[in-house]
Amino acid sequence: MSETIPKPDFYALNDTCLVLDCGTLGDLEHVQKQRLVNFVAKKMLAEDTVIDAVSADESVTFYCGTSTDLVTIERQCLRLWEQFDSTSLVGQHHVIPVIYGGDGAFDLQKVAKHCGLSEAQLIEAHCSVRYDVDFIGFQPGFAYMSGLPKAIQLPRLDLPRTLVPKGSVAIAGDKTAIYPANSPGGWHIIGHTKVSLFDAGRNPASLFAPGDTVSFVEEK
């Protein structure tokens, strides 16, 4: 990586937890910051340097053993940070078939109208890009995916639903997501998939992991 790229911030939560935070690096776009975060996290885990690494929005928390020197962990993170380039990503790519419209797409018509598009144009836009899995949160297996085209970005619902069905494909802000289980939710539902996002009996239990990429295809 170029030496002109600024270094992230670090701070300790306690004697065994270190946070790498690049949220203040205003010269970098979100996608670059998130890819850097997930690259360092994957490498630290692969090298058995830490017990766990949990990615969040433009940051990652490293959980370490009780005898770990956090200064050493920080140095190792910076070494990996400087090694990153556009060919460094090693995540899996997933292709997810989606049934757009019908009874499970509560907001498709409304979202299309709000964006000044036909339903077909909205579907085409949603399927037109490859999304980055930024991090997992909210519920097990719920992947926050960035890359949503600007033409179909809009705020969350003013009033969240008390029940969003499992498999609902949704958009909000600059992200898209799939609900792994029935739950409340405030995102706009534009489709449904039969793909299982989380299974406690599977290894790994979550289909998606930070650093993966996802494409959506319309299931007729």
N, C-alpha and C positions, 0 to 999 in steps of 0.2 A: 504494500500500500504506500501511496505517496506520503512523504514526510510532512507535506503541507496539511494533511488531515489532522485535525486536533484530537487530542487524547480525551477519553471519557473521564468523568468524575468517579471517585470511589468513596464509600463510607461504610463503616461497620455498624451492624444492628446490635451485635453483641460480640463475645469472644470467638464465636464460631460461625458467624454469618457476615458475608461481605456483599455489598451491592455495587454493581457496575452500572452507572447511569450516564446515558448520552443525551438525555432530554434537553440539556442546555447548549448542545452543539448546533447553533442556529444555521451554520453554513452547510450542513448536511440535510438532505431530504429525508423524510420519514422512512422511506423504503430502504435507503442505505443504512440508516441507523439501526433499523430493526434487523436487517440481514447481518450486520456486524455483531449485534447482541447475540443472535441465535448461532452464528458461526463460533463465537468464543465459547458459548455455553456447550455446544456439541463437542468441541475439541477438549474442553476441560473434563467433561464426562468421559470421553473416549480415552483420555490419558489417566483416568482414575485419580485425578488430582483432588476432586471434591466428592462428597457423598451424593449431592444432588444439585441441580441448577434449574431454577424456575424462572422462565422468561415472563416479562410483563411488557407494558407499553414503553418501548425505548429503554428498557433496563432489564437486568437479570440479577437474581439473588443466588449466591453460592452458599450452600450449607456444607460446613467442613467438620472434620473431626476435632475432638477437644484439644489435641496437641498440635493443631495446625497453626503455622505462622501466617497471619493474614497479609502481612507485607509481602511474603513470598508468593502468595496467591495473586496479589495485585500485580506483581512483576510478571508472573506467568500469563496473566490476562493481557497485559500490554504487549508481551511478545507475540501472542496470537493475533491481537488487534492489528499489529503492524504487518502480519503475514497475509491478511485478507486481500483477495481480489475478486473480480466478478466470476471467476471460475471456481471459487472456493466452496460454493454451496453444495451440500451433499444430501439434502433432503429428498424424500420421495415425491413423485408427482402422482396425483389422483385425478381421475376423470369421473365426475359424478353425474349420472343421468337424472334429469329433473322433469317432473310433470308440471308444466306451467299452466295456470288457469284452473278451472273447475272448482269443486267445493273447497279444496284445501288452499286456494290462493285468495285469501280474504281481501287483499289490498291491490291485486294486480291492476284492475281497471282504474282504481282511484290514483295509484302511483303513475300510471301511464298518462292519465289526464293531467295530473299536476306537472309532469315533466314535458308536456306538449308532444307526446309520442303516441303512436298506436301501440296496442298490446304486443304486436309482432315486433315492432321496433325496440320496445323495452326488453323483450326476451332476447333479441339479437344482441343488444348492448350488454346484457348480463352475461351472455355466453362468449363475448368477443375477446376477453382478456384472460390471462393466467394470473391467479391470485396468490399472494404470499400468506402463509399461515404465520401470523405475528406471534400469537401466544394462545394458551388455553386458559379459560376462566369462566366465571359465572356458574357453570355446572360441569361435571365430568364430561370431557370430550367436546365441549363447546369451543370451537376455534374461531377466533377473531381474524378475519381475512381481509387484507388491504388490497387496494387496486381497483375498487369500484369506479367505473367511468363517471366523470363529473356530470355528464348529462342525466344520470339517474341517481345522483346523490340528493338526499333530503333528510331533515331531522327525524328523530324518533317520534313515535306517536305521543300526542299530548297526554293521553290516558292509556296506560298499558293494559293489555288483556290479562284477565285472570288465568286463562288457559290457552296456551299455544301447543298444538299437537306435535308429537315426536315426528321428526323428519321434515318439519317446515323449513323452507328456504327463505331467508329474510335479508333485508337490506336496511341500513341506517347509517347516516353520516357518510364516511368514505369507505365503509366496510360491508361485507356480506358475511353470512353465517348460516349454519344449519342447527336447529334445535335437536340435541341428542335424545331428549326425553320430554314428556309432557311437563310444562311449567308455565308460570306467568312470563310475560314478555312484552316489550314495547317497540319491537322492530316491525317493519312493514313486511307482510307475508306475501310472496309473489309466486310460490310454488311448493312442491313437495317431492321428497326423494324417499325411496325404499331402502337406501343404503344405511346400514347400522353404523352409527358414529362411535358408540361406546358399548362394550361388552365386558363385564367384570371377569368373565371366564376366558377371555382372549388375552394373548400376550404379544404385543402390548394391548392393554384394554382400550385405549383411545386409537381410533383410526388415524387421526391427524396428529402431527407433532410440530412444534415450532421449527420453522425452516423449511417445511414442506411447501409444495405448490399445488394448486387446485384449478381444474378447468370444469366448467359446467356445459353439458350438452342437453338439448331438448329431447325428451322422450315422448315420441308421438303415441 
